[in-house]
Amino acid sequence: MQHRAIIGLGSNKGDREFYLQSARFLIEKELGSILQRSSVIETPSWGFDSDPFLNQVVVMETSLGPLALLDGLQSIERRLGRTQKSYLKDGKPVYHARTIDLDILDYDRMRYHDERLTLPHPHIAERDFVLASLNELNLNLTNHEDTL
């Protein structure tokens, strides 16, 4: 069975365009087909002070379940040099610069929550760069009753 996932890509460390391109290549090689992709946009860092990000959203089709997809995306992040994950300190997220960040924004319009993954991504409405990219692709994830 094929599933549709929307993935947010971001990079603000090193050769940012190279990391986005490499992530897209590895997603297609290992996780599924990219059906659509937004333009790459440069945005300020979100949630911490750092160099600006290059961001993009892709729509993909995959046979993987949501946690297997998450594992695959995190494997790509590690292979592309991401050494730290964001974490909570005193109940607040701590972010840092990264070569690549790959977030599942949506997976088959599913609502899901555990310690590793929340769907849809809980910060979609707070991140203008995600909303702009979704709008470019004519996708609306703020109302989960809509369909892709």
C-alpha positions, 0 to 999 in steps of 0.5 A: 500500500502506498502512503502520501507524506509531506516532508519539511527539509531545512539546512543552515550549516555548511553547503545548505543547497548541497544538503537539501539536494542530497536529502532529496536524492536519498529520500527518492533512493531509499524511502519513496518517490517525490511527487511535488516539491516547493521552491527553496526559500531562505528564512531566519532561524526559528526558535533560536539565534543562528544562521538563516535556513534554506527550507523546502517542502516535498510531497512523497509517496512511500510504502513505509509506515510513519515510524519506519519513515521517521527512522529512514529520515533520521538515518539520512540526517545522520549520514548527512552530518546531523549530530544533535537532535533538538531536545526539551530543557525545562519543558521548552525545546532547545534547537541548534544549527544543523546540516539537515533537518527532515520533519514529517509534516503530514502522513496520510492526514493521520492523527498520531502521537507518541514520544517519537512522532506527532502527526500532523507536525505540531508547529505547522501553523507557527512556521511561516516558511512551512505555510508558504511552501504548502501554499505554493503546492496548494496544500492546506494542513491547518484544517485536517478535514481537508484532503490533499 
